[in-house]
Amino acid sequence: MYKLINIPIVIIACVLCLSCGEENTSNNEDLKKAAWKEITEAANGTTVNFMMWQGSPAINAYINNYVTPTVKEKYNIDLQISGGQGPEIVQLVMGEKQANIKSGQVDMVWINGETFFQLRKVNGLWGPFVKQLPNAVYINMNDSFINTDFQQPVKGMEAPWSLNQFAIVYDSIKIENPPKNIPELSNYLEQHRGTFTISNDFTGMTFLKSLLAELGGSPNSLDGPFDEATYQTLSQKLWDYINAHKKYFWKEGQTFPKEQSKMGQLYANGELLLIYGFSEGGIEEKVLSGLYPKSTRGYAWENGTIKNSNYLGVLHNAPQKAGAMQVINFLLSPEAQLKKADVNGMNSNTVLDINSLPSEWQEKFKKVAKRKYGPEMSALEKNAIAEPAPEYMIRLYDDFRKYVIEK
């Protein structure tokens, strides 16, 4: 699944400053009111630049080998892909705003959570546009995991693309009873020294949010707007717990992996036996590629693991807004979502409400190839919790460095 990386505090400060500045003047109000036929005509022959995370071979193959040629054939759109996520997107938008660039480099972006929060602060997104997309009728916009992004109402400013849930990943041959709560994690750490750690990235901070929610006493303990008092109380307990146990971590807690890919490598070579990740742990792709052992399994934390959507947005100064809308509408089509859901495709959960689809498409989704090794999201959903407000993630990044890594 798409991951976000920490946006430095200096950028956050700039974002908050820019949010007080002038309103975006490059919105095409006529396009927001246009009929879909007009949008299709305007999109014909355009070149659309799509900035996205490129860390998954399966996702890259889906985009490059299926989406790109299909939108060219169907709509005469040349889709150009550039690598970038969280900070890169925010820095690009802020730089172009400061330079007063009306026609930017990028049209559409793959985002969620923190990035949505930052872009909203600087009026970096164009919209609302989602209701204009014909395929949006197949999305249940009343689903709270879809209509809110890190507790923020989406309000048509980004189109949901995929749903997924965070999962704990383990080797079922080497670990018979993996931990499902904090007390069990303590026992695991003492019995399996050096086989667990916390990555200093979006994925690691997401795991910490599950621990923070458990320390709060319920799956809903972090719901609602960011609360400073709640954060201070719970985070102090969290840092105390980690520092008391990090001597049992990989490398005795003297160093922490900077990214999820390193965690995957350590798991693949047997150094780590317990890791975690989005897209229900990212297990299937890695087992099928031979990186992970076939004994790899995934599960949800007892108090809950994060379930969320990831989204597609159109930048405020996108030169090809109509083209971006056409591409996004295609990505939400039953055809593209079915291909995406196939375990041999992108292996990502559809964001469509299957029951709202025409009967022939409902049957096709029922027959789509399922996972053999990783869990289906339906098996974890009873333990799903919502993303807390983005400020929790921002603070966890800073404080994990301050109170754990540098301690």
C-alpha positions as CSV (number, residue, x, y, z in Angstrom):
1,M,0.0,0.0,0.0
2,Y,1.0,3.5,-0.5
3,K,3.0,4.9,2.4
4,L,3.6,8.4,3.5
5,I,6.9,9.5,5.0
6,N,7.5,12.2,7.6
7,I,7.1,15.8,6.6
8,P,9.8,17.8,8.3
9,I,8.7,20.3,10.9
10,V,10.1,23.2,8.9
11,I,7.8,22.2,6.0
12,I,4.8,22.1,8.4
13,A,5.6,25.6,9.6
14,C,5.8,26.8,6.0
15,V,2.5,25.1,5.3
16,L,0.8,26.8,8.2
17,C,2.2,30.1,7.1
18,L,1.1,29.7,3.5
19,S,-2.4,28.7,4.6
20,C,-2.9,32.3,5.7
21,G,-2.0,33.7,2.4
22,E,-3.9,34.4,-0.7
23,E,-6.6,32.1,-2.0
24,N,-5.8,29.9,-5.0
25,T,-6.8,31.7,-8.2
26,S,-6.2,28.9,-10.7
27,N,-9.4,26.9,-10.1
28,N,-11.3,26.3,-13.3
29,E,-14.9,26.9,-12.0
30,D,-16.4,26.2,-15.4
31,L,-14.9,22.7,-15.4
32,K,-16.5,22.0,-12.0
33,K,-19.9,22.7,-13.6
34,A,-19.2,20.9,-16.9
35,A,-21.1,17.9,-18.2
36,W,-19.1,14.7,-18.4
37,K,-19.3,14.8,-22.2
38,E,-17.5,18.2,-22.2
39,I,-14.9,16.9,-19.8
40,T,-14.2,13.9,-22.0
41,E,-13.8,16.1,-25.0
42,A,-11.4,18.4,-23.1
43,A,-9.4,15.4,-21.9
44,N,-8.9,14.0,-25.4
45,G,-5.3,14.3,-26.6
46,T,-3.9,15.6,-23.3
47,T,-0.8,14.5,-21.5
48,V,-1.5,13.9,-17.8
49,N,1.3,13.8,-15.2
50,F,0.7,11.5,-12.3
51,M,2.9,11.7,-9.2
52,M,2.8,8.5,-7.1
53,W,4.8,6.3,-4.8
54,Q,6.7,3.7,-6.8
55,G,7.9,1.3,-4.1
56,S,5.8,-1.7,-5.2
57,P,6.7,-3.7,-8.4
58,A,3.1,-5.0,-8.5
59,I,1.6,-1.5,-8.4
60,N,4.1,-0.2,-10.9
61,A,3.3,-3.1,-13.3
62,Y,-0.4,-2.4,-12.9
63,I,0.0,1.3,-13.8
64,N,2.6,0.9,-16.5
65,N,1.4,-2.2,-18.2
66,Y,-2.3,-1.8,-17.8
67,V,-3.5,1.7,-16.9
68,T,-1.2,3.7,-19.2
69,P,-1.9,1.8,-22.4
70,T,-5.6,1.5,-21.6
71,V,-6.2,5.3,-21.1
72,K,-4.3,5.9,-24.3
73,E,-6.5,3.5,-26.2
74,K,-9.8,4.5,-24.6
75,Y,-9.3,8.3,-24.2
76,N,-6.2,9.3,-26.2
77,I,-4.5,10.4,-23.0
78,D,-0.8,10.0,-22.6
79,L,-0.2,9.2,-18.9
80,Q,3.2,10.1,-17.6
81,I,4.3,8.8,-14.2
82,S,6.8,10.5,-11.8
83,G,7.9,9.2,-8.5
84,G,7.0,11.1,-5.3
85,Q,4.9,11.0,-2.2
86,G,4.2,13.0,1.0
87,P,7.0,15.6,1.3
88,E,7.9,15.7,-2.4
89,I,4.3,16.5,-3.3
90,V,4.0,19.2,-0.6
91,Q,7.3,20.7,-1.4
92,L,6.4,20.8,-5.1
93,V,3.1,22.6,-4.4
94,M,4.6,25.1,-2.0
95,G,7.5,25.8,-4.3
96,E,5.1,26.5,-7.3
97,K,2.8,28.6,-5.1
98,Q,5.8,30.7,-3.9
99,A,6.9,31.1,-7.5
100,N,3.3,32.0,-8.6
101,I,3.3,29.2,-11.2
102,K,-0.2,28.9,-12.6
103,S,0.4,25.8,-14.8
104,G,2.3,23.3,-12.7
105,Q,4.4,20.2,-13.4
106,V,1.9,17.6,-12.0
107,D,-1.8,17.1,-12.6
108,M,-2.8,14.3,-10.3
109,V,-1.3,12.7,-7.1
110,W,-1.7,9.6,-5.0
111,I,-2.3,10.7,-1.4
112,N,-3.9,10.3,2.0
113,G,-3.8,11.4,5.6
114,E,-0.9,13.7,6.3
115,T,-0.5,14.8,2.7
116,F,-4.2,15.6,2.4
117,F,-3.9,17.6,5.7
118,Q,-0.9,19.6,4.4
119,L,-2.3,20.3,0.9
120,R,-5.6,21.5,2.4
121,K,-3.7,24.0,4.5
122,V,-2.2,25.6,1.5
123,N,-5.2,25.2,-0.8
124,G,-3.1,22.8,-2.9
125,L,-5.9,20.7,-4.2
126,W,-8.5,21.5,-6.9
127,G,-12.1,20.6,-6.4
128,P,-14.5,19.4,-5.3
129,F,-14.7,17.1,-8.3
130,V,-15.6,13.6,-7.2
131,K,-19.4,13.9,-7.7
132,Q,-18.8,14.7,-11.4
133,L,-17.1,11.3,-12.0
134,P,-19.6,8.8,-13.5
135,N,-18.0,5.9,-11.6
136,A,-18.4,7.6,-8.3
137,V,-21.9,6.3,-8.1
138,Y,-20.4,2.9,-7.3
139,I,-18.7,4.2,-4.2
140,N,-20.4,4.2,-0.8
141,M,-19.7,7.7,0.3
142,N,-21.5,7.1,3.6
143,D,-18.7,4.7,4.7
144,S,-16.7,6.5,7.4
145,F,-13.5,4.8,6.2
146,I,-14.0,6.5,2.8
147,N,-15.6,9.9,3.5
148,T,-13.0,10.8,6.2
149,D,-9.3,10.7,5.8
150,F,-7.4,10.8,9.1
151,Q,-10.6,12.2,10.7
152,Q,-10.8,14.9,8.0
153,P,-14.0,15.1,5.9
154,V,-13.0,14.5,2.3
155,K,-15.8,16.6,0.8
156,G,-15.1,15.6,-2.8
157,M,-11.5,17.0,-2.8
158,E,-9.9,13.6,-3.3
159,A,-11.3,10.4,-4.9
160,P,-11.0,7.2,-2.9
161,W,-8.9,4.6,-4.8
162,S,-8.3,1.6,-2.5
163,L,-9.2,0.4,0.9
164,N,-6.7,-1.5,3.1
165,Q,-6.0,-2.5,6.6
166,F,-2.8,-2.6,8.6
167,A,-1.7,-6.1,9.7
168,I,0.9,-7.8,11.9
169,V,3.1,-10.2,9.9
170,Y,4.9,-13.3,11.2
171,D,6.4,-16.6,10.3
172,S,3.9,-19.2,11.4
173,I,6.6,-22.0,11.6
174,K,8.9,-20.0,13.9
175,I,6.2,-18.2,15.9
176,E,3.3,-20.4,17.1
177,N,1.4,-17.8,19.0
178,P,2.2,-14.2,17.9
179,P,1.4,-11.3,20.3
180,K,-1.9,-9.6,20.0
181,N,-1.6,-7.0,22.7
182,I,1.0,-5.1,24.7
183,P,1.4,-7.6,27.5
184,E,1.8,-10.4,25.0
185,L,4.3,-8.3,23.1
186,S,6.4,-8.0,26.3
187,N,6.5,-11.7,26.6
188,Y,7.4,-12.1,22.9
189,L,10.3,-9.7,23.2
190,E,11.8,-11.5,26.1
191,Q,11.4,-14.9,24.5
192,H,12.5,-13.9,21.0
193,R,15.2,-11.3,21.6
194,G,16.4,-9.3,18.6
195,T,13.6,-10.4,16.3
196,F,11.4,-7.2,16.5
197,T,11.9,-3.5,15.9
198,I,10.0,-0.3,15.0
199,S,10.7,1.3,11.6
200,N,11.2,5.0,11.7
201,D,8.7,5.6,8.9
202,F,5.0,5.9,8.2
203,T,4.6,2.1,8.8
204,G,6.3,2.1,12.1
205,M,4.4,5.2,13.3
206,T,1.1,3.4,12.2
207,F,2.0,0.5,14.5
208,L,2.7,3.0,17.3
209,K,-0.8,4.4,16.8
210,S,-2.2,0.9,17.5
211,L,-0.2,0.8,20.7
212,L,-1.3,4.3,21.6
213,A,-5.0,3.4,21.1
214,E,-4.6,0.3,23.3
215,L,-3.0,2.4,26.0
216,G,-6.0,4.7,25.7
217,G,-8.2,1.8,26.7
218,S,-10.4,1.2,23.6
219,P,-10.3,1.0,19.8
220,N,-11.9,4.5,19.7
221,S,-9.6,6.2,22.2
222,L,-8.0,8.4,19.5
223,D,-11.2,9.3,17.7
224,G,-12.1,13.0,17.1
225,P,-9.9,16.1,16.8
226,F,-6.3,16.0,18.1
227,D,-6.2,16.3,21.9
228,E,-3.0,17.6,23.4
229,A,-3.7,16.3,26.9
230,T,-4.6,12.8,25.6
231,Y,-1.5,12.7,23.5
232,Q,0.8,13.8,26.3
233,T,-0.6,11.2,28.7
234,L,-0.6,8.3,26.3
235,S,2.7,9.0,24.5
236,Q,4.5,9.2,27.8
237,K,3.3,5.7,28.6
238,L,4.3,4.6,25.1
239,W,7.9,6.0,25.3
240,D,8.3,4.5,28.8
241,Y,7.2,1.1,27.5
242,I,9.4,1.1,24.4
243,N,12.5,2.4,26.3
244,A,12.0,-0.3,29.0
245,H,11.9,-3.0,26.3
246,K,14.1,-1.8,23.5
247,K,17.1,-3.8,24.9
248,Y,15.1,-6.8,23.5
249,F,14.8,-5.2,20.0
250,W,16.8,-5.8,16.9
251,K,20.4,-4.5,17.5
252,E,19.3,-4.0,21.2
253,G,17.4,-0.9,20.2
254,Q,20.6,1.0,19.3
255,T,19.4,1.6,15.8
256,F,16.1,1.5,14.0
257,P,15.3,0.8,10.3
258,K,14.5,4.0,8.4
259,E,12.0,2.4,6.0
260,Q,9.6,-0.5,5.6
261,S,11.7,-2.1,2.8
262,K,14.5,-2.6,5.2
263,M,12.1,-4.4,7.6
264,G,11.1,-6.6,4.8
265,Q,14.7,-7.6,4.0
266,L,15.4,-8.3,7.7
267,Y,12.3,-10.5,7.8
268,A,13.2,-12.3,4.6
269,N,16.7,-13.2,5.9
270,G,15.3,-14.4,9.2
271,E,16.6,-11.6,11.5
272,L,13.1,-10.3,12.2
273,L,10.3,-12.7,12.9
274,L,7.5,-10.2,13.5
275,I,6.9,-7.2,11.3
276,Y,3.8,-5.3,10.0
277,G,2.5,-3.4,7.0
278,F,-0.5,-2.1,5.1
279,S,-2.5,-3.9,2.4
280,E,-3.1,-6.5,5.0
281,G,0.6,-6.7,5.6
282,G,1.8,-6.8,2.0
283,I,2.3,-10.5,2.3
284,E,1.0,-12.0,-1.0
285,E,3.2,-10.1,-3.4
286,K,6.3,-10.9,-1.4
287,V,5.6,-14.6,-1.0
288,L,4.8,-15.0,-4.7
289,S,8.0,-13.2,-5.6
290,G,10.0,-15.5,-3.3
291,L,11.1,-12.8,-0.9
292,Y,9.0,-14.1,2.1
293,P,8.6,-17.7,3.2
294,K,5.3,-19.4,2.4
295,S,4.8,-19.8,6.1
296,T,4.2,-16.1,6.4
297,R,0.8,-15.1,7.8
298,G,-1.0,-11.9,9.0
299,Y,-3.4,-10.8,11.6
300,A,-4.9,-7.8,13.4
301,W,-3.9,-6.4,16.8
302,E,-6.5,-7.3,19.4
303,N,-7.5,-3.7,20.2
304,G,-7.4,-2.9,16.5
305,T,-5.2,-2.0,13.6
306,I,-5.7,1.0,11.2
307,K,-8.0,0.6,8.3
308,N,-8.1,3.5,5.8
309,S,-8.5,4.5,2.2
310,N,-5.9,6.0,-0.1
311,Y,-7.0,8.7,-2.6
312,L,-6.4,10.4,-5.9
313,G,-6.3,14.2,-6.0
314,V,-6.0,16.9,-8.6
315,L,-3.5,19.7,-7.9
316,H,-4.7,23.3,-7.8
317,N,-2.6,24.4,-10.7
318,A,-2.8,21.2,-12.8
319,P,-2.6,22.1,-16.4
320,Q,-4.8,19.2,-17.5
321,K,-7.6,18.9,-14.9
322,A,-10.0,17.4,-17.4
323,G,-7.5,14.8,-18.4
324,A,-6.8,14.0,-14.7
325,M,-10.5,13.6,-14.0
326,Q,-10.8,11.2,-17.0
327,V,-7.9,9.1,-15.7
328,I,-9.3,9.0,-12.2
329,N,-12.7,8.1,-13.4
330,F,-11.2,5.2,-15.3
331,L,-9.2,4.1,-12.2
332,L,-12.6,3.9,-10.4
333,S,-14.3,1.9,-13.1
334,P,-15.4,-1.7,-12.4
335,E,-12.9,-2.8,-15.1
336,A,-9.9,-1.1,-13.6
337,Q,-10.9,-2.0,-10.0
338,L,-11.4,-5.6,-10.9
339,K,-7.9,-5.8,-12.4
340,K,-6.5,-4.0,-9.3
341,A,-8.2,-6.5,-6.9
342,D,-6.9,-9.5,-8.7
343,V,-4.1,-11.2,-6.7
344,N,-2.1,-11.4,-9.9
345,G,-2.7,-7.8,-10.6
346,M,-2.2,-5.0,-8.1
347,N,-3.6,-7.2,-5.3
348,S,-5.4,-4.2,-3.7
349,N,-8.9,-4.1,-2.3
350,T,-11.6,-2.4,-4.4
351,V,-13.1,0.8,-3.1
352,L,-16.3,0.1,-4.9
353,D,-19.5,-1.1,-3.2
354,I,-19.9,-4.4,-5.0
355,N,-23.6,-4.6,-4.4
356,S,-24.1,-1.4,-6.3
357,L,-22.5,-2.7,-9.5
358,P,-24.4,-4.2,-12.4
359,S,-25.0,-8.0,-11.9
360,E,-22.4,-9.1,-14.4
361,W,-19.7,-7.1,-12.6
362,Q,-20.8,-8.4,-9.2
363,E,-20.2,-12.0,-10.5
364,K,-16.8,-11.0,-11.9
365,F,-15.7,-9.7,-8.5
366,K,-16.9,-12.8,-6.8
367,K,-14.7,-14.9,-9.1
368,V,-11.6,-12.7,-8.9
369,A,-8.4,-14.6,-7.8
370,K,-8.0,-14.5,-4.0
371,R,-5.0,-14.5,-1.8
372,K,-3.4,-17.8,-0.8
373,Y,-1.0,-16.5,1.9
374,G,-2.0,-13.1,3.2
375,P,-5.3,-12.5,4.9
376,E,-8.3,-10.9,3.1
377,M,-9.4,-7.6,4.6
378,S,-12.7,-9.2,5.5
379,A,-10.9,-11.4,8.0
380,L,-9.5,-8.4,9.8
381,E,-12.3,-5.8,9.7
382,K,-13.8,-6.7,13.0
383,N,-10.6,-5.3,14.5
384,A,-10.4,-2.2,12.3
385,I,-9.9,1.2,13.8
386,A,-10.0,4.6,12.1
387,E,-7.0,6.7,11.5
388,P,-6.6,9.4,14.2
389,A,-6.2,13.0,13.4
390,P,-3.0,13.8,11.4
391,E,-1.4,15.7,14.3
392,Y,-0.9,12.3,16.1
393,M,1.2,11.0,13.3
394,I,3.2,14.3,13.0
395,R,3.9,14.3,16.8
396,L,4.8,10.6,16.9
397,Y,7.5,11.1,14.3
398,D,9.1,13.9,16.2
399,D,8.8,12.4,19.6
400,F,9.9,8.9,18.6
401,R,13.1,10.4,17.4
402,K,13.4,12.6,20.5
403,Y,12.4,10.2,23.2
404,V,13.5,6.8,21.8
405,I,16.1,7.0,19.0
406,E,18.1,9.8,20.6
407,K,17.6,8.7,24.2
